[in-house]
Amino acid sequence: MKIALVGKGPFWWNFRLEYNDYDGVWAINDQFLYMSEESTKVFDMHNFEWTIDDCLKHYDIMMNGAPESEIFNAAALKYGLFETKTKVLNKRGLPLISVKEYEFIPTSASYPREQIVEEICHGDDFLTCTVSYAIAYAIFIGVAAMDLYGISAMDDYQSQHPSIAFLLGIAQERGIGVGINRDGGSDLLQSKFHYGYLETYP
């Protein structure tokens, strides 16, 4: 099984160039809203039963030090999307992997977190973002290959980079093919310079 894992970064739409090569297209968070009918599975590790207060607490932690207005706007957007995402998921009948199973989303399933942390992450809870959860899940079910589009973990998402890179390394070690679309500038599994092998100057 070969999958495309699609985030919201630049050039995420490039997966369409190889679309016929994939057995599944997995959307990260609300990315499925922008992908017409192409998504086959959705990963969203935000609790669809959160209140606005829960969202505020979440973003206060995630955006520590950001202006209150920015935190509130992010929380309000996340909260406002739950109803829209639920309607679209149910209309399309898309499988949703999330923090729990929801009665109001019949296609939802609870992420097997404890089992994956133990079997894939060697007991280390190193799942820091939805992309990490999706990659670990792909390893867990034994995909043959995965290509990443619109996923870079740069700029505001740099804190997610180590977890994603760690899991991609595990995937490669297990013989899973990993492709990274770099049109958006992704530096996952890539160094901009070769430490120790740089030309030196007086």
QUIURJO-V258789 format. One record per helix or strand of 3 or more residues. SS is the DSSP state (2 for helix, 1 for strand). FROM is the first residue (numbers start at 1). LEN is the number of residues. Records with the same first field share a line. If there is no record, write none. Layout:
SS: FROM-LEN + FROM-LEN
//
This chain:
1: 2-5 + 24-5 + 41-3 + 95-4 + 108-3 + 145-5 + 177-4
2: 12-10 + 29-6 + 52-11 + 68-25 + 113-7 + 130-12 + 155-19
//
